[in-house]
């Protein structure tokens, strides 16, 4: 299963003044915990930061729903 992994927490070395989750990796994994572990091998995470993961299909569906509800004004 494909997961999007996000890093949350501000650190001047890699994510200064950003407190919102930032997409840092897309990985194939068995579970969210597995996805975070795989991403942690490639992504720097400091003590005041953490990783979270969400199934890509769920995120993509939510984004598509948002896109469908946006009214384009010309």
C-alpha positions, 0 to 999 in steps of 0.5 A, spaced: 500 500 500 502 507 498 502 512 504 504 519 504 509 521 510 508 527 513 513 531 518 510 535 523 514 540 528 519 546 527 526 546 526 531 551 524 535 546 520 530 543 516 523 546 517 523 553 520 517 556 523 513 551 519 508 547 524 503 544 519 505 537 517 509 537 511 509 532 506 516 529 506 516 522 503 511 517 499 513 510 500 510 503 499 509 499 506 504 494 510 502 499 515 502 506 517 508 504 522 512 501 517 511 507 512 514 512 518 519 507 519 521 506 512 521 514 511 525 515 517 531 512 514 531 517 509 528 523 512 531 527 518 527 528 524 529 532 530 527 531 537 521 536 537 519 533 530 515 527 528 512 523 522 505 521 521 503 517 515 496 516 511 494 512 506 495 515 499 488 513 496 485 516 502 488 523 501 487 523 494 480 521 495 479 527 500 483 532 495 479 530 489 472 531 493 475 538 495 477 539 488 470 537 486 467 542 491 471 548 488 467 553 484 471 556 478 470 564 477 472 566 470 
